[in-house]
Each structure stands twice: as C-alpha cells, then as structure tokens.
Amino acid sequence: MTESSFDREAAAAYLTSALTRERFLLYCQPIVQVDEPHADQGFFEVLVRFRDEEEGLLPPGSFIPVLRDAGLMPLLDRWVVSTAIRKLRGVAQGSGIALRFSINLSAEALVDATFPEFVAAELGGRTELAQRLMRLADQAGARVRVHLTMVADNRRYHVALVDPLPAGLEILLLPARSRKAINPDLAVSGSLPQDPAVTGYRYGWWWGPWYEHQNLRDERAEAFTSLLWDGGYQYSYTARATTPGTFVVPPAKAEEMYSPEVFGRSSSDVVYIQ
C-alpha cells in the first residue's frame, strides 16, 4: 500500500473502512529485563499491523502517515485500545496470569480530554484510572521549543543540518492534508513557546531563514542550503512531549553533503518527561 498505488485521500478512506472490517491486526511482543530474559514477567508491547488484500501484512510505517495526515489517528488509537483490552482480558481470564501491556498512542490521544474517560469505560468505568490518565495527558502533551545554533568558520556549500529527536518527542504537524508544521518559519497554529532571544530572521543583507529547504520527519528535523556564508545561524522548531520517561537526545550534526569529512556535532543530552 504505497502512494504510487492510489492517492492519499483514497488510502485514508480505505483504511477507515478497514477499521470496521477487521483488517487491522494486533500482535504482542514480550518486554523482558535484560538481566533475566527468560523470566515469565507477563509484560507485553501491543503492535498493530494492517492486512492488505494485495500486499499482505504491512507494518505501521505503511499506513500511519496516511492516517495521521488525514487526522484519523484518534480512530486507530481507540480501535487499538478497545481491541487490546477485550482480547487480552480474555487471555488473562483463561490463563490466570496478571498481564501488563504497553500500547503506543499518538500525540492526539494524549491531549484529547475525552480519551482517559474512553479508556476507563473500556476498563469497566474505573474513574480513578481516568483521573490518572488525565494528569498524564496534561504533562506529556507539553509543547517544547527546540533551538539550535550552528557556526560556520568559512563559506560552505550544500550544507545539511540534521537534528534527531529523542524517543519521547515528536515534531508538531498540522492535521489534515497540510504538510506544513507548527514552526515559526512556516505556519503557526495555536500558542507556541517563544524564544525571547530570537527577534527576526535576518542573515546578512537579506531577510528570511538561512536554509532553502527543510524536512520535518517523525524522528528528525533537517534543514538544507546550497550556500552558507561564514557566521552563526539559528534553527528552531516546536515539538510535543508524547511519552513520560527519561530519553537520550542524540547529537545534532551539520555537514557538507558532498564533503562529508567537513562536519560538526553537538553533544548528546538527556530529556526528562513527567
């Protein structure tokens, strides 16, 4: 199921219909402690796959971008949660084992005020669980401004700046069909954390961002320019915290694409999401 086989609107309609026809499947993989890999701990991660009529079993990367761009991720989130609870409850009752499982949710679910009540209803109306989930959503849905400074000691050509995201963050994208992001250089939707040190986008004698093109992907932000004069440059984007925990921030890297021996890296860091 690729963009070459049909357009994204048709793909979104096809996937929405598939939710009611049991074309999505859930798999479980065990989560174990590395020091006791053979211990029976009853802890699993729930994974979703799609069964296409022509191409067989497809991984999430084949259908999640389509659903996300169409604003349909909440439908998939609710289907996964409802189906996982129903099926795993039956497994637990039949085996007598207390099961724990982890479900990956979209950022839309974490900031949806009605989602905790939905989960609590699926679990039998447990109000205290709804309240805990609501607190989690408020904290994990925080918006974060990511700010990078790059210094070129000489004129450089075909420069790429790549900033990998830690696992607990995702770059904010506008829903529906827009490919723009919540980014001060593109479009603004909602209130964003502002950087008081950044007052404009002037570089040298011209106005505007220093880069000619950028890609805002699930796991990294990229900015490219064919010509970079010597000097200091700023780059920023807005991300959203999606998962509580402690995550390693990989180093950002800038390089001349056709002279990879010319590069620079930032240090790595750690981000804490409550």
C-alpha positions as CSV (number, residue, x, y, z in Angstrom):
1,M,0.0,0.0,0.0
2,T,2.0,3.0,-1.3
3,E,1.3,6.4,-2.7
4,S,2.0,5.1,-6.1
5,S,-0.9,2.6,-5.9
6,F,-3.5,5.2,-5.0
7,D,-3.7,8.8,-3.8
8,R,-3.7,9.6,-0.1
9,E,-7.4,10.5,0.1
10,A,-8.4,7.2,-1.3
11,A,-5.9,5.5,1.0
12,A,-7.4,7.3,4.1
13,A,-11.0,6.2,3.1
14,Y,-9.7,2.6,2.5
15,L,-8.1,2.5,5.9
16,T,-11.1,4.0,7.7
17,S,-13.3,1.3,6.2
18,A,-10.8,-1.4,7.1
19,L,-11.2,-0.5,10.8
20,T,-14.8,-1.8,10.7
21,R,-13.8,-4.9,8.6
22,E,-11.2,-6.3,11.0
23,R,-8.4,-5.7,8.5
24,F,-6.1,-4.4,11.3
25,L,-4.4,-7.0,13.5
26,L,-2.7,-6.8,16.9
27,Y,0.5,-8.5,17.8
28,C,2.2,-8.8,21.2
29,Q,5.9,-8.9,21.8
30,P,7.3,-9.6,25.3
31,I,9.1,-6.9,27.3
32,V,11.8,-8.5,29.4
33,Q,14.6,-7.5,31.8
34,V,18.0,-7.8,30.1
35,D,19.4,-9.5,33.2
36,E,16.5,-12.0,33.4
37,P,15.5,-12.5,29.8
38,H,13.8,-15.9,30.5
39,A,11.7,-14.9,33.4
40,D,8.0,-15.1,32.9
41,Q,7.0,-11.5,33.6
42,G,3.7,-11.1,31.7
43,F,4.6,-7.7,30.3
44,F,4.0,-7.1,26.5
45,E,4.0,-4.4,24.0
46,V,1.0,-4.3,21.7
47,L,1.8,-3.7,18.0
48,V,-0.6,-3.0,15.1
49,R,-0.4,-4.3,11.6
50,F,-2.6,-4.0,8.5
51,R,-3.6,-6.8,6.3
52,D,-3.9,-5.6,2.7
53,E,-5.7,-7.6,0.1
54,E,-2.9,-7.3,-2.4
55,E,0.3,-6.8,-0.5
56,G,-0.3,-8.9,2.6
57,L,0.7,-7.9,6.1
58,L,2.0,-4.3,6.3
59,P,4.0,-2.6,9.1
60,P,2.8,0.7,10.7
61,G,5.1,2.8,8.5
62,S,2.9,1.9,5.5
63,F,-0.4,3.3,7.0
64,I,0.2,5.5,10.0
65,P,1.5,8.5,7.9
66,V,-1.7,8.3,5.8
67,L,-4.0,8.2,8.9
68,R,-2.0,11.0,10.6
69,D,-2.1,13.4,7.6
70,A,-5.9,12.8,7.3
71,G,-6.5,13.4,11.0
72,L,-7.6,9.9,11.6
73,M,-5.1,8.7,14.2
74,P,-7.7,9.0,17.1
75,L,-9.9,6.4,15.3
76,L,-6.9,4.0,15.2
77,D,-5.9,4.7,18.8
78,R,-9.4,3.9,20.1
79,W,-9.7,0.8,18.0
80,V,-6.3,-0.5,19.3
81,V,-7.1,0.3,22.9
82,S,-10.6,-1.3,22.8
83,T,-9.5,-4.4,20.9
84,A,-6.4,-4.9,23.1
85,I,-8.4,-4.7,26.3
86,R,-11.1,-7.0,25.0
87,K,-8.7,-9.7,23.7
88,L,-6.1,-9.5,26.5
89,R,-8.8,-9.6,29.2
90,G,-9.9,-13.0,27.7
91,V,-6.4,-14.3,27.7
92,A,-5.8,-13.2,31.3
93,Q,-9.0,-14.8,32.5
94,G,-8.3,-18.0,30.7
95,S,-4.7,-18.3,31.9
96,G,-5.0,-16.8,35.4
97,I,-1.9,-14.7,34.7
98,A,-1.9,-11.0,35.6
99,L,-0.9,-9.4,32.3
100,R,0.6,-6.0,31.8
101,F,0.8,-4.4,28.4
102,S,2.0,-1.2,26.7
103,I,0.2,0.5,23.9
104,N,1.8,3.2,21.7
105,L,-0.6,6.1,21.3
106,S,-0.5,9.2,19.0
107,A,0.0,12.6,20.5
108,E,-3.6,13.4,19.6
109,A,-4.7,10.8,22.1
110,L,-2.6,12.2,24.9
111,V,-4.0,15.7,24.6
112,D,-7.6,14.6,23.9
113,A,-9.6,15.4,27.1
114,T,-12.1,12.7,26.4
115,F,-9.6,9.9,25.8
116,P,-9.0,9.0,29.5
117,E,-12.7,8.6,30.0
118,F,-12.9,6.3,27.0
119,V,-10.1,4.1,28.3
120,A,-11.7,4.0,31.8
121,A,-15.0,3.0,30.2
122,E,-13.3,0.2,28.3
123,L,-11.8,-1.0,31.6
124,G,-15.2,-1.1,33.3
125,G,-15.7,2.6,34.4
126,R,-12.7,3.0,36.6
127,T,-12.9,6.7,37.5
128,E,-9.6,6.8,39.3
129,L,-7.8,5.5,36.2
130,A,-9.4,8.2,34.1
131,Q,-8.1,10.9,36.6
132,R,-4.6,9.4,36.4
133,L,-4.6,9.3,32.7
134,M,-5.8,12.9,32.5
135,R,-2.9,14.1,34.6
136,L,-0.5,12.1,32.3
137,A,-2.0,13.7,29.2
138,D,-1.6,17.2,30.6
139,Q,2.1,16.6,31.4
140,A,3.0,14.5,28.3
141,G,1.3,16.9,25.9
142,A,3.5,19.9,26.7
143,R,5.0,21.8,23.8
144,V,8.7,22.3,23.6
145,R,10.7,24.8,21.6
146,V,13.9,23.2,20.2
147,H,16.6,25.7,19.4
148,L,19.9,25.0,17.6
149,T,22.9,27.3,16.9
150,M,25.3,26.5,14.1
151,V,28.6,28.3,13.4
152,A,30.4,28.1,10.1
153,D,34.0,29.1,10.2
154,N,34.2,29.5,6.4
155,R,31.9,29.6,3.4
156,R,30.3,26.2,2.9
157,Y,28.4,24.5,0.1
158,H,25.5,22.1,0.2
159,V,25.1,22.0,3.9
160,A,22.7,19.7,5.8
161,L,21.8,20.3,9.4
162,V,20.1,17.2,11.0
163,D,18.7,17.1,14.5
164,P,17.4,13.7,15.7
165,L,14.6,13.7,18.2
166,P,14.6,11.7,21.4
167,A,12.0,9.0,21.6
168,G,9.7,10.9,23.8
169,L,9.2,13.8,21.5
170,E,7.5,14.4,18.1
171,I,7.6,17.4,15.8
172,L,4.2,19.1,15.8
173,L,2.4,18.8,12.4
174,L,-0.8,20.4,11.3
175,P,-3.6,17.8,10.9
176,A,-5.5,17.1,7.7
177,R,-3.7,17.4,4.4
178,S,-1.2,20.2,5.1
179,R,2.4,19.2,5.0
180,K,3.5,22.3,6.9
181,A,4.5,22.2,10.6
182,I,4.0,24.3,13.6
183,N,7.2,26.2,13.0
184,P,7.9,29.9,13.1
185,D,9.3,29.8,9.6
186,L,6.2,28.1,8.1
187,A,2.9,28.4,9.8
188,V,1.6,28.9,13.3
189,S,-1.4,27.1,14.8
190,G,-2.1,27.6,18.5
191,S,0.2,29.2,21.0
192,L,3.8,28.2,20.9
193,P,6.7,28.6,23.4
194,Q,8.6,31.6,22.3
195,D,12.4,32.2,22.4
196,P,12.9,35.9,23.5
197,A,16.5,35.8,22.0
198,V,15.1,35.4,18.5
199,T,13.7,38.6,17.2
200,G,13.8,38.1,13.4
201,Y,15.2,36.1,10.6
202,R,17.8,38.4,9.1
203,Y,21.0,36.8,7.8
204,G,23.5,39.2,6.2
205,W,21.7,41.6,3.9
206,W,18.6,39.6,3.3
207,W,15.6,38.6,5.3
208,G,14.4,35.1,5.7
209,P,15.6,31.8,7.0
210,W,19.2,30.8,6.1
211,Y,18.1,27.4,4.7
212,E,16.4,26.8,1.4
213,H,14.5,23.6,2.3
214,Q,13.6,21.6,5.4
215,N,12.1,18.2,6.2
216,L,10.2,17.7,9.4
217,R,10.1,13.9,9.9
218,D,8.9,11.7,12.6
219,E,12.3,11.1,14.1
220,R,14.4,14.1,13.0
221,A,14.4,17.7,11.6
222,E,16.5,18.5,8.6
223,A,17.5,21.8,7.0
224,F,19.4,22.3,3.8
225,T,21.1,25.1,1.9
226,S,23.3,25.1,-1.2
227,L,25.4,28.1,0.1
228,L,26.2,29.0,3.7
229,W,28.4,32.0,4.4
230,D,30.7,32.1,7.4
231,G,28.9,33.2,10.6
232,G,26.4,32.0,13.2
233,Y,22.9,30.6,12.3
234,Q,19.8,29.8,14.3
235,Y,17.3,27.0,13.6
236,S,14.3,26.1,15.7
237,Y,11.1,24.1,15.6
238,T,8.4,23.1,18.0
239,A,7.9,19.5,19.3
240,R,5.5,17.9,21.7
241,A,6.2,15.6,24.6
242,T,4.3,12.3,24.0
243,T,5.7,9.7,26.4
244,P,6.7,10.1,30.1
245,G,10.2,8.8,30.9
246,T,13.9,9.6,30.5
247,F,15.3,9.7,27.0
248,V,18.7,10.3,25.4
249,V,18.9,13.2,23.0
250,P,21.2,12.2,20.1
251,P,23.7,14.8,18.9
252,A,22.7,17.2,16.1
253,K,25.0,17.1,13.1
254,A,25.9,19.6,10.3
255,E,28.0,18.6,7.3
256,E,28.8,19.4,3.7
257,M,26.9,16.7,1.9
258,Y,29.5,16.2,-0.8
259,S,32.4,16.7,1.5
260,P,31.4,14.5,4.5
261,E,34.8,15.0,6.1
262,V,33.6,18.6,6.9
263,F,31.1,18.2,9.7
264,G,30.4,19.3,13.3
265,R,28.4,17.7,16.1
266,S,26.7,18.8,19.2
267,S,26.9,17.0,22.5
268,S,24.2,14.5,23.4
269,D,21.9,15.2,26.3
270,V,19.1,13.7,28.4
271,V,15.4,14.9,28.5
272,Y,13.0,14.1,31.3
273,I,9.3,13.9,30.6
274,Q,7.0,13.6,33.6
